C-alpha cells in the first residue's frame, strides 16, 4: 500500500502541480495532527514550522490535499469548515452537539448494513455517504 506522501507526489505529478516546500509542510502538519482541523488552526500550526507561510497558502494546500484524497471537508453546520484525515482511516459518522459544538466519531456496522440494504432495495449503489446526527451531548443535557 502506498503512503500518504507517495499518493500526494503522484497526484501532483499527474496534475502538473509543482512541488513546494510550504505545501509539503502543510501536509506534514496535517498528517501529524489527529483531529478535525480548521484552516485557521492548521495555519497557526504550520506557521510554527514555516514562519513565512500565509493563510491563503494553507487554504490552497488543503484544497490540493483534499483533491488528492488524503483529507475531507467536514461541515458540522456551525459555519466552520474542518478537515479530517481520509486516507488510511476507517469510515465513521459523527454525533454533533448543537449547544457546545462537541462532536464524537462513531461507527456502527448495523447502521452501515442497513444503509446498504436500503440502497439495494431501491436499485441504488452507494459511492460514499456521511451520517451526522445533531442533538445534545451528555454534559449539555445535564445543564
ZIBELMO-V187698 format. One record per run of one state. SS is the DSSP state (~ for helix, > for strand, _ for the rest). FROM is the first residue (numbers start at 0). TO is the last residue. If there is no record, write none. Layout:
ss = {SS SS}
from = {FROM FROM}
to = {TO TO}
This chain:
ss = {_ ~ _ ~ _ > ~ _ ~ _ > _ > _ > _ > _ ~ _ > _ ~ _}
from = {0 3 14 20 32 36 38 49 54 67 70 75 80 85 92 97 102 106 108 121 131 135 137 141}
to = {2 13 19 31 35 37 48 53 66 69 74 79 84 91 96 101 105 107 120 130 134 136 140 142}
